[in-house]
C-alpha cells in the first residue's frame, strides 16, 4: 500500500466522519426534543443529565475525528 492510497483513505474518513459529526450536532441542536423523547423511551433520565451526555458525546466524537482522521491525513499530506 503506498502513501497516496493511505492519504486518500484518511481524506475520505475525515470527510465521512466530519459529515456524521455535523449531522449529529445539527440533529441535537435543532431536534433536541425529538432526540430526548426517543432516547427517553430506552434510557429514562432527567433532562439536565441528557444534555450533559449529548454534550460529552459530541465533544468526544469531535476529538476522535480530529485525532484519528484529520491529524493523520494532514501528516500524510505534509510528508507526501
BALOBA-1460 file (C-alpha; in Angstrom, 3 decimals):
// residues 80
<rec num="1" residu="x" x="0.000" y="0.000" z="0.000"/>
<rec num="2" residu="x" x="1.512" y="3.315" z="-0.996"/>
<rec num="3" residu="x" x="1.301" y="6.658" z="0.786"/>
<rec num="4" residu="x" x="-1.164" y="8.084" z="-1.750"/>
<rec num="5" residu="x" x="-3.673" y="5.309" z="-1.031"/>
<rec num="6" residu="x" x="-3.377" y="5.806" z="2.727"/>
<rec num="7" residu="x" x="-3.718" y="9.574" z="2.341"/>
<rec num="8" residu="x" x="-6.839" y="9.126" z="0.208"/>
<rec num="9" residu="x" x="-8.232" y="6.716" z="2.803"/>
<rec num="10" residu="x" x="-7.756" y="9.236" z="5.618"/>
<rec num="11" residu="x" x="-9.190" y="12.024" z="3.468"/>
<rec num="12" residu="x" x="-12.424" y="10.086" z="2.922"/>
<rec num="13" residu="x" x="-12.525" y="9.023" z="6.577"/>
<rec num="14" residu="x" x="-12.249" y="12.674" z="7.579"/>
<rec num="15" residu="x" x="-14.989" y="13.740" z="5.161"/>
<rec num="16" residu="x" x="-17.413" y="10.979" z="6.171"/>
<rec num="17" residu="x" x="-16.803" y="11.257" z="9.914"/>
<rec num="18" residu="x" x="-16.869" y="15.058" z="9.749"/>
<rec num="19" residu="x" x="-20.229" y="14.838" z="7.990"/>
<rec num="20" residu="x" x="-21.543" y="12.500" z="10.678"/>
<rec num="21" residu="x" x="-20.278" y="14.896" z="13.340"/>
<rec num="22" residu="x" x="-22.029" y="17.845" z="11.717"/>
<rec num="23" residu="x" x="-25.199" y="15.797" z="11.255"/>
<rec num="24" residu="x" x="-25.145" y="14.725" z="14.919"/>
<rec num="25" residu="x" x="-24.637" y="18.298" z="16.067"/>
<rec num="26" residu="x" x="-27.415" y="19.671" z="13.878"/>
<rec num="27" residu="x" x="-29.788" y="16.900" z="14.967"/>
<rec num="28" residu="x" x="-29.077" y="17.551" z="18.637"/>
<rec num="29" residu="x" x="-29.238" y="21.321" z="18.186"/>
<rec num="30" residu="x" x="-32.438" y="21.592" z="16.156"/>
<rec num="31" residu="x" x="-34.355" y="18.426" z="17.068"/>
<rec num="32" residu="x" x="-33.412" y="18.309" z="20.731"/>
<rec num="33" residu="x" x="-36.902" y="17.430" z="21.978"/>
<rec num="34" residu="x" x="-37.295" y="14.614" z="19.468"/>
<rec num="35" residu="x" x="-33.891" y="13.168" z="20.376"/>
<rec num="36" residu="x" x="-34.693" y="13.451" z="24.089"/>
<rec num="37" residu="x" x="-38.069" y="11.734" z="23.678"/>
<rec num="38" residu="x" x="-36.615" y="8.980" z="21.516"/>
<rec num="39" residu="x" x="-33.792" y="8.186" z="23.927"/>
<rec num="40" residu="x" x="-36.036" y="8.728" z="26.937"/>
<rec num="41" residu="x" x="-38.057" y="5.677" z="25.929"/>
<rec num="42" residu="x" x="-34.990" y="3.459" z="26.292"/>
<rec num="43" residu="x" x="-32.969" y="5.274" z="28.949"/>
<rec num="44" residu="x" x="-35.104" y="7.310" z="31.346"/>
<rec num="45" residu="x" x="-33.065" y="10.192" z="32.783"/>
<rec num="46" residu="x" x="-33.577" y="13.830" z="33.739"/>
<rec num="47" residu="x" x="-33.307" y="16.431" z="31.007"/>
<rec num="48" residu="x" x="-30.192" y="18.030" z="32.527"/>
<rec num="49" residu="x" x="-28.368" y="14.687" z="32.578"/>
<rec num="50" residu="x" x="-29.352" y="14.029" z="28.977"/>
<rec num="51" residu="x" x="-27.989" y="17.426" z="27.905"/>
<rec num="52" residu="x" x="-24.647" y="16.678" z="29.579"/>
<rec num="53" residu="x" x="-24.457" y="13.233" z="27.973"/>
<rec num="54" residu="x" x="-25.169" y="14.632" z="24.496"/>
<rec num="55" residu="x" x="-22.663" y="17.466" z="25.006"/>
<rec num="56" residu="x" x="-19.974" y="14.959" z="26.055"/>
<rec num="57" residu="x" x="-20.825" y="12.670" z="23.120"/>
<rec num="58" residu="x" x="-20.402" y="15.476" z="20.592"/>
<rec num="59" residu="x" x="-17.151" y="16.585" z="22.264"/>
<rec num="60" residu="x" x="-15.642" y="13.101" z="22.356"/>
<rec num="61" residu="x" x="-16.705" y="12.452" z="18.771"/>
<rec num="62" residu="x" x="-15.029" y="15.694" z="17.704"/>
<rec num="63" residu="x" x="-11.783" y="14.722" z="19.446"/>
<rec num="64" residu="x" x="-11.846" y="11.254" z="17.845"/>
<rec num="65" residu="x" x="-12.427" y="12.683" z="14.365"/>
<rec num="66" residu="x" x="-9.557" y="15.110" z="14.826"/>
<rec num="67" residu="x" x="-7.137" y="12.624" z="16.392"/>
<rec num="68" residu="x" x="-7.808" y="9.557" z="14.266"/>
<rec num="69" residu="x" x="-8.809" y="11.076" z="10.916"/>
<rec num="70" residu="x" x="-7.771" y="14.677" z="10.333"/>
<rec num="71" residu="x" x="-4.348" y="14.704" z="12.005"/>
<rec num="72" residu="x" x="-3.106" y="11.549" z="10.207"/>
<rec num="73" residu="x" x="-4.396" y="12.975" z="6.917"/>
<rec num="74" residu="x" x="-2.576" y="16.280" z="7.462"/>
<rec num="75" residu="x" x="0.617" y="14.455" z="8.490"/>
<rec num="76" residu="x" x="0.488" y="12.289" z="5.372"/>
<rec num="77" residu="x" x="-0.204" y="15.339" z="3.220"/>
<rec num="78" residu="x" x="2.841" y="17.069" z="4.671"/>
<rec num="79" residu="x" x="5.240" y="14.159" z="4.168"/>
<rec num="80" residu="x" x="3.719" y="13.041" z="0.874"/>
